[in-house]
Amino acid sequence: MINNKIRTAMMHYSAPPTVGGVEAVIRAHAKTFIEEGYPVSVITGTGEKAALPPGVGFVHLPMLDSQHKDILEINEGLEKGIVQKGYYKVRDNIKTHLEEKLQGFDNVIVHNVFSKHYNLPFTEALHQLLDEGKIKNCIAWCHDFSWATERDKPFLYDRWPWDLLRTFREDTQYVVVSKKRQRVMAKTFNIPKRKIKVIYNGIGPKELMGVSEETNTLIESLGLDRADLIVLMPVRVTHAKNIELAMHVAARLRSEHCTPQFLMTGPPDPHDPENLAYFEELKKLRTRLKVEKNFRFLYEENPDTDEAYILDMKIVEELYRVCDLVFMPSHSEGFGMPILEAGFAGKPVFATEIPAVVEIGGDDIHLIDLAQGPEKVAEQILEWASNDSDYQFRVKTRQKYTWQTIFRERIQPLLAG
């Protein structure tokens, strides 16, 4: 739901479809704002509304573009230390248009304009609007710094207006994208590091993993991004699958301060009374073990209705990309197709001695011994997890560095309104 009470403008010299690191961040920010229910508009010198996420407003002010002919002419003089008469006219023109366009915005996020020299009339216009109280809540998102870049220094001079690029304002919140940039800015602006917030860039899991909207909704509704371990069981509900063991393993992992999410993709057989009775017993066991939120029968997890959720193969295929490991504690299998699917998806497998394991997987599979019980199986999984750096980094990025998490934990607290 859109929160129309808080409106944010994002500004830069250019926006998508212009290709660049800052432009990519602006697009990601704008998309996340809309997804989180915050109206946002991009105000820029060049770009296209069609290249921005649906629902994002677009305001085109050509003078903000660092490549505008008047800006290029002004920059020719500035590079020689000369402030031409045209500078003042362009600055005032930008200020007038920005003052009009920024009315009604509670927050203004400015990317790089306070720290780069590409359009100094734009930079000064913003300073003047802040001096006059025309910008309510300004966030200076500083990716780069002209005064700290050797190739830029020949074009800078120790006086106005170049000093604006290292002038700290108490009425502005400063953000940088790394601790290294924080140190650089603190030195450049001669301010304590504590006055500069570090907010890392993030990722969009849906796009990166190539999952459908349906799978993404499932990920969000189950809170998979917060899980320490996503365990996929791509099988139906039958006695042969040894689902009881999986539940006990989930409980054991929880007792070891690991938050797992076991995902069982297949349904029970609605035409088999014995199978349905088994399904009900499993749910009772899940309750006794207190793993209702850690062991999911996706059959019950329809994100849209209360009806049974029968996953098509496309969703199961996407869950292979989402999971951390595939778990097959079966008593018996005719073959064990998930073993091959997991191998092709590059996911580790923990399984019993079923044909696909013994004859194909061999030493590449983590073999589990049912005689040793769930404690030993959980121990095997935790030992693997503690030694697999790829898994550890995947969990770190999943839990801390998605744009959604970054917005909720780091960006949202900066917003006024």
C-alpha positions, -999 to +999 in steps of 0.1 A: +000+000+000+014+034-010+019+059+019+010+091+002+019+112+033+057+108+027+070+118-007+106+116-018+126+131-047+158+116-060+182+138-080+212+133-102+227+145-134+212+115-153+190+085-148+182+053-167+184+044-195+218+061-190+242+033-180+263+039-149+268+028-113+249+057-097+221+054-122+217+017-113+215+026-076+189+052-083+168+027-102+172+002-074+163+028-047+133+040-067+120+004-072+124-004-035+107+028-024+077+019-045+076-017-033+077-005+003+048+019-003+067+052-005+060+075-035+091+086-052+101+108-082+134+111-100+144+146-110+173+146-135+189+162-165+186+132-188+166+100-186+133+084-195+103+076-174+099+043-193+133+032-181+123+036-145+103+011-124+065+013-127+050+039-104+081+061-102+075+098-111+099+115-136+108+152-138+131+163-167+151+194-161+177+196-189+200+220-171+208+194-145+226+173-171+264+175-168+265+173-206+241+201-213+257+226-238+255+255-214+270+234-186+298+222-209+306+258-218+306+269-182+329+240-173+354+250-199+359+282-180+358+266-146+386+241-156+408+272-160+396+288-128+373+313-145+336+318-134+319+331-165+289+354-164+267+326-178+274+306-146+251+329-125+223+328-150+223+290-152+226+287-114+195+310-109+176+291-136+183+258-120+173+272-086+140+286-098+130+253-115+141+232-085+122+254-060+090+248-081+095+211-086+105+203-050+073+217-035+054+189-017+084+166-013+093+156+023+127+142+014+153+150-013+180+125-019+208+140-039+233+116-056+269+129-060+260+166-067+273+178-034+307+161-040+314+161-077+323+190-100+303+181-131+276+207-126+286+234-101+257+257-108+234+227-098+255+222-066+253+259-056+215+261-064+210+233-039+231+251-013+210+282-017+177+264-015+189+248+017+201+282+031+165+295+024+148+265+040+133+254+007+143+218+011+127+199+040+150+169+045+181+167+024+201+135+021+234+138+003+243+104-011+280+107-019+294+079-041+326+098-052+346+129-043+363+153-067+386+167-041+398+132-033+403+121-069+437+128-084+425+131-120+399+157-109+422+179-088+437+198-118+403+212-124+396+224-088+407+256-071+409+266-034+381+290-035+344+294-043+326+277-060+348+246-059+349+248-021+312+239-021+323+203-029+339+200+005+315+221+026+297+203+054+261+213+062+245+206+096+211+206+079+220+177+056+223+140+063+254+125+046+256+090+033+285+071+017+286+036+003+315+021+022+337+027+053+366+036+030+344+063+015+335+074+050+372+079+058+377+098+026+348+121+032+357+128+068+391+139+057+379+159+026+351+177+045+372+179+078+344+164+099+342+134+123+333+101+108+303+098+131+286+125+111+286+103+080+264+072+076+275+042+058+249+024+037+261-003+014+246-010-020+223-040-022+209-067-045+174-075-058+171-112-052+141-117-075+160-104-105+193-119-096+179-154-090+155-151-120+125-162-100+089-155-109+066-132-090+048-162-075+080-177-061+091-143-049+058-139-030+064-173-015+099-162-004+086-131+013+056-148+029+078-175+045+105-151+055+132-171+037+155-141+035+158-143+073+166-180+074+200-193+084+195-225+063+170-231+035+165-269+031+146-281+001+128-315+001+113-318-034+092-349-027+056-359-020+042-367+014+047-405+018+060-428+045+090-437+023+103-401+024+111-403+062+096-369+069+097-375+106+135-375+106+135-342+088+113-326+115+136-339+142+166-326+124+149-292+121+142-292+159+178-302+166+192-274+144+170-249+162+184-261+195+219-253+181+209-216+175+203-222+137+171-209+122+162-234+094+134-234+069+126-269+056+105-267+024+085-298+014+072-292-021+049-322-027+013-327-014-003-356+003-024-379-018-060-365-014-075-399-025-056-421-001-071-421+035-040-437+049-018-411+034-040-383+046-039-398+081-001-398+079-001-362+069-022-353+099+002-372+122+031-353+107+015-320+115+009-331+151+046-341+154+056-307+140+036-290+167+051-312+194+086-304+182+077-267+180+089-263+144+057-251+128+077-220+115+107-240+105+092-269+086+068-259+059+045-281+038+041-258+009+009-276+002-005-254+030+012-222+021-009-207-007-001-170-006-033-160-022-061-182-008-068-209+018-070-236-009-044-263-013-013-251-030-001-275-057+033-262-070+040-266-107+075-277-117+086-242-126+082-231-089+101-262-077+129-254-102+131-219-089+133-232-053+164-251-063+180-217-069+168-203-036+177-232-013+210-238+005+209-276+003+187-305-007+177-331+019+166-367+010+164-388+042+143-414+024+139-450+036+137-460-001+135-445-036+131-460-070+158-437-083+159-403-065+157-377-093+162-347-069+198-358-065+205-350-102+185-318-101+204-306-071+237-315-087+228-295-118+217-266-097+250-267-078+234-274-044+249-298-018+229-329-011+224-348+022+208-381+015+205-418+024+218-447+003+193-445-026+202-456-061+210-421-075+233-415-045+252-448-046+254-452-084+258-416-095+265-392-066+292-413-049+316-393-028+300-360-040+270-365-018+268-361+020+257-395+030+235-398+061+231-429+083+196-433+096+208-456+124+227-426+140+196-405+145+187-368+139+213-355+163+241-369+141+225-357+109+221-322+123+257-323+134+268-332+098+248-303+084+262-278+109+298-290+103+293-285+065+278-251+071+307-240+094+333-249+067+316-238+035+325-202+028+302-200-003+272-209+019+283-185+046+286-155+022+253-164+006+235-163+040+252-130+048+241-113+016+206-128+018+200-116+054+218-082+053+223-069+018+190-071-001+176-037-010+144-045+010+165-051+042+187-020+035+157+002+030+139-010+062+170-009+084+191+019+070+172+042+046+137+044+062+150+059+095+165+088+075+132+098+060+111+127+073+074+131+069 
